[in-house]
Amino acid sequence: MKLPKVAFLIPAYGSVKIPAYDSMINFVANTERFCQAAFIVKSSCYVHENRNRLVKAFLEADEKLDFDYAFWIDSDMVFTWQHVKQLLKFMEEKNVDIATGVYYSFVQGGKPGPVIVRKKEDDSWETMPASELKEPMIVDGAGFGFVVMKTKILKEMAQKKGEHVFGFRFSKKGKMIGEDNLFFEEAKQLGYGLWVVPQVRVGHAKTVVV
């Protein structure tokens, strides 16, 4: 059986907790079990620019390696290699365009919550409660910390937007829409749906500097 070619795009952040480091080390050591992996890492203090640098490096590598998937994993995620394998398996079996696991964000010991959102008619966004996330479904947006997509999507977005695939905008109410949900919003306009897979449940070891 031919293993899929996967580019893992990793935005590196400066303040990362030990569980996230441990996750990444074990993941890198086990990727050969389920895919042909390449790792692309970039760093910037601006999250959207960090992702844009990764897209540029990905496109350059893809010309030579012809990847099947681009898998985004933030450096502060807490997960196992089995989570990665499970999400890739969902992509292949269901033949979907984009998929994310449900990740729970811990901010300095605060209450965890799922990073999955729905867009309302007034251009505002609301977090979906965990009780609604039972079976795989199409959603409007999510965090970008644990997301896999077919490579054609990044290529098409880059053709449309150039070097600035990721950016941000302000809603009708003046609230900033971040690079993650803006990407999903624009991908939807191109006909690509985002699937959430609740069975893939991971963590986000996020910290806040004050």
C-alpha positions in Angstrom: 0.0 0.0 0.0 1.4 3.4 -1.0 1.7 5.8 1.9 0.5 9.4 1.3 3.0 12.2 0.9 2.4 14.7 3.6 4.0 18.1 4.2 3.8 19.0 7.9 3.7 22.8 8.2 4.8 23.8 11.7 4.6 27.5 12.9 7.1 27.6 15.7 6.3 29.7 18.8 8.7 30.8 21.5 6.8 29.9 24.7 6.0 26.2 24.4 5.2 23.9 27.3 6.9 20.6 27.8 3.9 18.4 26.9 3.8 20.1 23.4 7.5 19.4 22.9 7.0 15.8 24.0 4.1 15.4 21.5 6.2 16.8 18.6 9.2 14.5 19.3 7.1 11.4 19.5 5.2 12.4 16.4 8.3 12.9 14.3 9.7 9.6 15.5 6.6 7.7 14.3 5.5 9.4 11.0 7.1 6.6 8.8 4.4 4.2 10.2 1.6 5.9 8.2 3.0 8.4 5.7 5.9 9.8 3.7 6.7 13.0 5.7 8.5 16.2 5.1 8.7 18.9 7.8 8.7 22.6 7.1 9.2 24.9 10.1 9.0 28.7 10.1 8.9 31.3 12.9 7.5 34.9 13.1 6.1 37.1 15.8 3.0 37.6 13.6 1.0 34.5 13.2 -0.5 35.3 9.8 3.0 36.1 8.4 4.3 32.9 9.9 1.8 30.9 8.0 2.5 32.9 4.8 6.2 31.9 5.1 5.2 28.3 5.4 3.0 28.5 2.4 5.9 29.9 0.3 8.2 27.2 1.5 5.6 24.5 0.9 5.0 25.6 -2.7 8.7 25.5 -3.4 9.0 22.0 -1.9 5.9 20.7 -3.6 7.3 21.4 -7.0 9.9 18.7 -6.4 8.0 16.3 -4.0 4.4 16.5 -5.2 2.6 16.2 -1.9 -0.8 14.7 -1.4 -1.7 16.7 1.7 -0.6 19.7 3.7 -1.0 19.1 7.5 -0.8 22.2 9.8 0.3 21.5 13.4 1.2 24.4 15.7 4.2 23.9 17.9 2.1 24.3 21.0 -0.3 21.4 20.3 -0.6 18.4 22.6 -1.3 15.2 20.6 -0.2 11.7 19.6 1.0 10.4 16.3 -2.2 8.3 16.3 -4.2 11.5 16.1 -2.4 12.5 13.0 -2.9 9.1 11.4 -6.6 9.1 12.3 -7.2 12.5 10.7 -5.3 11.4 7.5 -7.3 8.2 7.4 -10.6 10.2 7.5 -9.3 12.4 4.7 -8.5 9.4 2.5 -11.6 7.3 3.3 -14.1 10.2 3.0 -12.3 12.0 0.2 -12.9 15.4 1.8 -11.0 18.6 1.2 -10.1 19.9 4.7 -10.4 18.3 8.1 -9.7 19.3 11.7 -9.7 17.6 15.0 -11.4 19.2 18.0 -8.7 20.8 20.1 -9.2 22.2 23.6 -7.3 25.4 24.5 -5.9 25.7 28.0 -4.9 29.3 28.8 -2.9 29.4 32.0 -5.1 26.9 33.8 -8.4 28.4 32.4 -11.5 26.4 31.5 -10.9 24.4 28.4 -13.2 24.7 25.4 -13.5 23.4 21.8 -12.0 25.7 19.2 -14.8 25.2 16.6 -17.0 28.1 15.5 -20.1 28.8 13.4 -20.7 32.0 11.5 -24.0 33.9 12.1 -26.0 35.9 9.7 -24.8 39.2 11.1 -21.1 38.4 10.3 -20.4 37.4 13.9 -18.9 34.1 15.1 -19.8 31.9 18.0 -18.1 28.9 19.6 -19.9 25.6 19.2 -20.4 23.8 22.5 -18.8 20.4 22.9 -22.2 18.8 23.3 -22.9 19.5 19.6 -19.6 17.9 18.4 -20.5 14.2 18.3 -20.1 13.1 14.7 -18.1 14.4 11.8 -19.8 17.4 10.2 -19.1 20.5 8.1 -18.4 23.6 10.2 -17.7 27.3 9.4 -14.4 27.7 11.1 -11.9 26.5 13.6 -8.5 27.1 15.0 -5.6 26.3 12.6 -3.5 24.3 15.0 -4.4 20.8 13.8 -5.7 21.0 10.2 -5.1 18.8 7.1 -6.0 19.7 3.6 -5.5 18.6 0.0 -2.5 20.4 -1.5 -4.6 21.7 -4.4 -6.3 24.1 -1.9 -3.2 25.8 -0.9 -2.1 26.1 -4.5 -5.4 27.6 -5.6 -5.4 30.0 -2.7 -1.8 31.1 -3.5 -2.8 31.6 -7.2 -5.7 33.8 -6.1 -4.0 35.8 -3.3 -0.2 35.7 -4.1 2.2 35.6 -1.2 -0.4 36.7 1.3 -2.7 33.7 1.6 -3.2 34.4 5.3 -4.4 37.7 6.6 -7.3 39.1 8.7 -10.3 41.3 8.4 -12.8 43.1 10.6 -16.4 42.0 10.9 -19.4 44.3 10.4 -19.4 44.8 14.1 -15.7 45.8 14.1 -14.4 42.5 15.6 -11.2 41.1 14.1 -11.6 37.9 12.2 -8.2 36.0 12.5 -6.2 34.3 9.8 -7.7 30.9 10.6 -11.3 31.6 10.1 -10.7 34.0 7.3 -8.9 31.2 5.5 -11.8 28.8 6.0 -14.2 31.6 4.9 -12.3 32.1 1.6 -11.9 28.4 1.0 -15.6 28.0 1.3 -16.1 30.6 -1.3 -13.9 28.5 -3.6 -16.1 25.4 -2.9 -14.1 23.7 -0.2 -15.7 22.6 3.0 -14.2 22.2 6.5 -15.0 19.0 8.3 -14.5 18.6 12.0 -13.8 15.1 13.3 -14.8 15.0 17.0 -13.2 11.6 17.5 -9.8 13.3 17.0 -9.5 15.2 20.3 -6.2 17.0 21.0 -5.0 19.9 23.3 -3.5 23.3 22.9 -0.9 24.2 25.5 -1.4 27.9 25.0 0.2 30.5 27.3 -0.4 34.2 27.7 2.5 36.7 28.2 1.6 39.6 30.5 
